[in-house]
Amino acid sequence: MKVIQLHKNETTLIQRAAKQNREAQHVLYELHAPKMLSVCRYYIKDVHQAEEVMLNGFFKVFKYLKSFKNEGSFEGWIRRIMVREAISYLRQQKNIEFAVEDDYLEHDSSNNINSNIEVAEIQQVIDSLPEGYRMVFVMYAIEGYKHQEIAKLLKISEGTSKSQLFKARQMLQKKIKELNNNSYGSN
């Protein structure tokens, strides 16, 4: 296998990949696959299913690469494709449930929990959330989407998005507190 040098200018690499250059596509895949698998994994519990969603996402990345206008970050563009692919997969699986509620409470910052738990434990706690809570939490807290964007992508109201986030945070705080108590004894 011929090794191609990583271009200092990612734009050139993207242009080559858009022209169906398999080596350039491979380099882009190798550069971005680990992060994109993490993105898919936030939404999908099973790592093998998350990997399948990521691969389908990369298929779309390369199919629509010519539409990337070099406005904003390329990684961000890929990330949006992966998020949409994960949401689409979950819709097909019919694993999404949202409790439709327009009333929500503001996040109480006094409930922040300082924790020394491991990243794998945090992922397990996030995985334990109901699908709707997890999706909204990941989109808002990790991906940085606004409630208006979440509502549009998930076809729910902004109020439902806010409610789901609030309830997800409550559940996460409770579970993290339990983990801390189990690890360090009761406070």
Contacts in CASP RR format, 6 or more apart in sequence:
PFRMAT RR
TARGET T0000
AUTHOR 0000-0000-0000
METHOD contacts of the structure
MODEL  1
MKVIQLHKNETTLIQRAAKQNREAQHVLYELHAPKMLSVCRYYIKDVHQA
EEVMLNGFFKVFKYLKSFKNEGSFEGWIRRIMVREAISYLRQQKNIEFAV
EDDYLEHDSSNNINSNIEVAEIQQVIDSLPEGYRMVFVMYAIEGYKHQEI
AKLLKISEGTSKSQLFKARQMLQKKIKELNNNSYGSN
2 23 0 8 1.000
4 23 0 8 1.000
4 24 0 8 1.000
4 27 0 8 1.000
6 13 0 8 1.000
6 27 0 8 1.000
6 31 0 8 1.000
7 13 0 8 1.000
10 74 0 8 1.000
11 70 0 8 1.000
13 24 0 8 1.000
13 27 0 8 1.000
13 28 0 8 1.000
14 24 0 8 1.000
14 28 0 8 1.000
14 65 0 8 1.000
14 68 0 8 1.000
14 70 0 8 1.000
14 74 0 8 1.000
16 23 0 8 1.000
16 24 0 8 1.000
17 24 0 8 1.000
17 25 0 8 1.000
17 27 0 8 1.000
17 28 0 8 1.000
17 62 0 8 1.000
17 65 0 8 1.000
18 65 0 8 1.000
18 66 0 8 1.000
18 68 0 8 1.000
25 62 0 8 1.000
28 61 0 8 1.000
29 58 0 8 1.000
32 75 0 8 1.000
32 78 0 8 1.000
33 54 0 8 1.000
33 58 0 8 1.000
35 75 0 8 1.000
35 79 0 8 1.000
36 54 0 8 1.000
36 57 0 8 1.000
36 58 0 8 1.000
36 78 0 8 1.000
36 79 0 8 1.000
36 82 0 8 1.000
37 50 0 8 1.000
37 51 0 8 1.000
37 54 0 8 1.000
39 54 0 8 1.000
39 79 0 8 1.000
39 82 0 8 1.000
39 83 0 8 1.000
39 86 0 8 1.000
39 143 0 8 1.000
40 50 0 8 1.000
40 51 0 8 1.000
40 53 0 8 1.000
40 54 0 8 1.000
40 82 0 8 1.000
40 85 0 8 1.000
40 86 0 8 1.000
41 47 0 8 1.000
41 50 0 8 1.000
41 123 0 8 1.000
42 86 0 8 1.000
42 126 0 8 1.000
42 134 0 8 1.000
42 138 0 8 1.000
42 142 0 8 1.000
42 143 0 8 1.000
43 50 0 8 1.000
43 53 0 8 1.000
43 83 0 8 1.000
43 86 0 8 1.000
43 87 0 8 1.000
43 89 0 8 1.000
43 90 0 8 1.000
43 134 0 8 1.000
43 135 0 8 1.000
43 138 0 8 1.000
44 50 0 8 1.000
44 53 0 8 1.000
44 86 0 8 1.000
44 89 0 8 1.000
44 90 0 8 1.000
45 127 0 8 1.000
49 89 0 8 1.000
50 86 0 8 1.000
53 82 0 8 1.000
53 85 0 8 1.000
53 86 0 8 1.000
53 89 0 8 1.000
54 82 0 8 1.000
54 85 0 8 1.000
56 85 0 8 1.000
56 89 0 8 1.000
57 81 0 8 1.000
57 82 0 8 1.000
57 85 0 8 1.000
60 81 0 8 1.000
60 85 0 8 1.000
61 78 0 8 1.000
61 81 0 8 1.000
64 81 0 8 1.000
68 74 0 8 1.000
68 77 0 8 1.000
79 143 0 8 1.000
83 139 0 8 1.000
83 143 0 8 1.000
83 153 0 8 1.000
84 153 0 8 1.000
87 135 0 8 1.000
87 153 0 8 1.000
87 154 0 8 1.000
90 96 0 8 1.000
90 131 0 8 1.000
90 135 0 8 1.000
95 131 0 8 1.000
96 131 0 8 1.000
96 132 0 8 1.000
96 135 0 8 1.000
96 154 0 8 1.000
97 130 0 8 1.000
97 131 0 8 1.000
97 132 0 8 1.000
98 132 0 8 1.000
98 154 0 8 1.000
98 156 0 8 1.000
98 160 0 8 1.000
98 164 0 8 1.000
99 160 0 8 1.000
99 163 0 8 1.000
99 164 0 8 1.000
99 167 0 8 1.000
100 156 0 8 1.000
100 157 0 8 1.000
100 160 0 8 1.000
101 159 0 8 1.000
101 160 0 8 1.000
101 163 0 8 1.000
102 157 0 8 1.000
102 159 0 8 1.000
102 160 0 8 1.000
102 163 0 8 1.000
103 163 0 8 1.000
104 159 0 8 1.000
104 162 0 8 1.000
104 163 0 8 1.000
104 165 0 8 1.000
104 166 0 8 1.000
105 166 0 8 1.000
106 166 0 8 1.000
107 165 0 8 1.000
107 166 0 8 1.000
107 169 0 8 1.000
111 173 0 8 1.000
113 173 0 8 1.000
113 176 0 8 1.000
113 177 0 8 1.000
113 180 0 8 1.000
115 176 0 8 1.000
115 179 0 8 1.000
115 180 0 8 1.000
116 180 0 8 1.000
116 183 0 8 1.000
117 176 0 8 1.000
117 179 0 8 1.000
117 180 0 8 1.000
117 183 0 8 1.000
121 179 0 8 1.000
122 176 0 8 1.000
125 172 0 8 1.000
125 175 0 8 1.000
125 176 0 8 1.000
125 179 0 8 1.000
126 134 0 8 1.000
126 137 0 8 1.000
126 138 0 8 1.000
126 172 0 8 1.000
127 134 0 8 1.000
128 171 0 8 1.000
128 175 0 8 1.000
129 137 0 8 1.000
129 168 0 8 1.000
129 171 0 8 1.000
129 172 0 8 1.000
132 164 0 8 1.000
133 164 0 8 1.000
133 165 0 8 1.000
133 167 0 8 1.000
133 168 0 8 1.000
133 171 0 8 1.000
134 168 0 8 1.000
135 154 0 8 1.000
135 164 0 8 1.000
136 150 0 8 1.000
136 154 0 8 1.000
136 161 0 8 1.000
136 164 0 8 1.000
136 165 0 8 1.000
136 168 0 8 1.000
137 164 0 8 1.000
137 165 0 8 1.000
137 168 0 8 1.000
137 169 0 8 1.000
137 172 0 8 1.000
139 145 0 8 1.000
139 149 0 8 1.000
139 150 0 8 1.000
139 153 0 8 1.000
139 154 0 8 1.000
140 146 0 8 1.000
140 147 0 8 1.000
140 150 0 8 1.000
140 161 0 8 1.000
140 165 0 8 1.000
141 165 0 8 1.000
145 153 0 8 1.000
147 158 0 8 1.000
147 159 0 8 1.000
147 161 0 8 1.000
147 162 0 8 1.000
147 165 0 8 1.000
148 158 0 8 1.000
150 156 0 8 1.000
150 158 0 8 1.000
150 161 0 8 1.000
151 157 0 8 1.000
151 158 0 8 1.000
151 159 0 8 1.000
151 160 0 8 1.000
151 161 0 8 1.000
154 161 0 8 1.000
156 164 0 8 1.000
181 187 0 8 1.000
END
